[in-house]
Every structure is written in C-alpha cells, then in structure tokens.
C-alpha cells in the first residue's frame, strides 16, 4: 500500500520507536501518542485531518474523495487494530 508518512519526532530530536496509541478527537483531529525512549517524555502529536489531506494533495497531486458515512475510515482503522 502506498502512503505518505507523517514525520514524527520528540522535542529532543529522536523519532518514536513504538507508537502507544492513535486516535481522533471529537473535533476530527488525528492524535498520535508515544513515550520517547531517549528523554522519557510523553509525546502527543495532534494533526488536523483536513490539513493532512491538503498537504498530501499539494505534495502528490492526488485528489481525496469524501466518505460521508465514514465506512472506509472505519475499515481502515479496523485494519490497524483500532476499534471505534
């Protein structure tokens, strides 16, 4: 599967070794949570999903279609082991 990775880094400059959890806020923002093994800080990255799509479209020229009922989002999250 092709995808554009989201660059993740702790404040100390180290990338995460393990992601603790991934989820969505009620406002539709993507949240990625991990604990940095280098400096022991708990990190949360919050990204607006619409902004992620805009950045990906600008970077790749691809067009994303809306999924009004969220069915494809649900299937994608379940494929990652995330249950609503």
C-alpha positions as CSV (number, residue, x, y, z in Angstrom):
1,X,0.0,0.0,0.0
2,X,1.3,3.4,-0.9
3,X,1.1,6.2,1.7
4,X,2.7,9.5,2.8
5,X,4.3,9.1,6.2
6,X,3.7,11.7,8.9
7,X,7.1,12.8,10.2
8,X,7.2,12.3,14.0
9,X,9.9,13.4,16.3
10,X,10.2,14.1,20.0
11,X,11.3,17.6,21.3
12,X,14.7,16.1,21.9
13,X,15.0,15.1,18.2
14,X,14.5,11.4,18.5
15,X,11.9,9.6,16.4
16,X,9.4,7.3,18.2
17,X,10.5,3.6,18.5
18,X,6.9,2.5,19.3
19,X,3.6,4.3,19.0
20,X,1.5,3.9,22.1
21,X,-1.9,4.9,20.6
22,X,-3.5,6.6,17.7
23,X,-7.0,8.2,17.8
24,X,-9.3,11.0,16.8
25,X,-10.5,14.0,18.9
26,X,-14.2,14.8,18.8
27,X,-13.2,17.8,16.6
28,X,-11.8,15.5,13.9
29,X,-8.1,15.8,14.7
30,X,-5.7,12.9,14.5
31,X,-3.7,12.2,17.7
32,X,-0.5,10.1,17.9
33,X,0.8,9.2,21.4
34,X,4.2,7.7,22.3
35,X,6.8,7.9,25.1
36,X,10.3,8.9,24.0
37,X,12.9,6.3,25.0
38,X,15.7,8.8,24.9
39,X,14.4,11.5,27.2
40,X,11.4,9.7,28.7
41,X,8.9,12.5,27.7
42,X,5.3,11.6,26.9
43,X,4.6,12.9,23.4
44,X,1.3,13.7,21.7
45,X,1.2,14.9,18.1
46,X,-2.1,16.4,17.0
47,X,-2.8,17.0,13.3
48,X,-5.9,18.3,11.7
49,X,-7.1,15.5,9.3
50,X,-8.3,18.1,6.7
51,X,-4.8,19.7,6.8
52,X,-3.1,16.3,6.3
53,X,-5.3,15.7,3.2
54,X,-4.5,19.2,1.9
55,X,-0.7,18.7,2.4
56,X,-0.9,15.3,0.7
57,X,-2.8,16.7,-2.3
58,X,-0.3,19.5,-2.6
59,X,2.7,17.1,-2.3
60,X,1.4,14.3,-4.6
61,X,-1.3,15.9,-6.7
62,X,-3.8,13.2,-5.7
63,X,-7.4,14.0,-5.0
64,X,-9.2,12.6,-2.0
65,X,-12.9,11.8,-2.1
66,X,-15.2,12.5,0.8
67,X,-16.6,9.5,2.7
68,X,-19.8,10.9,4.2
69,X,-20.7,7.8,6.2
70,X,-17.1,7.1,7.3
71,X,-17.3,3.5,6.2
72,X,-13.9,3.5,4.5
73,X,-12.4,5.2,7.6
74,X,-13.8,2.6,9.9
75,X,-12.4,-0.3,7.7
76,X,-9.0,1.4,7.6
77,X,-8.9,1.9,11.4
78,X,-10.0,-1.7,12.0
79,X,-7.3,-2.9,9.6
80,X,-4.8,-1.2,12.0
81,X,-6.4,-2.9,15.0
82,X,-8.2,0.2,16.2
83,X,-11.9,-0.3,17.2
84,X,-14.3,2.6,17.5
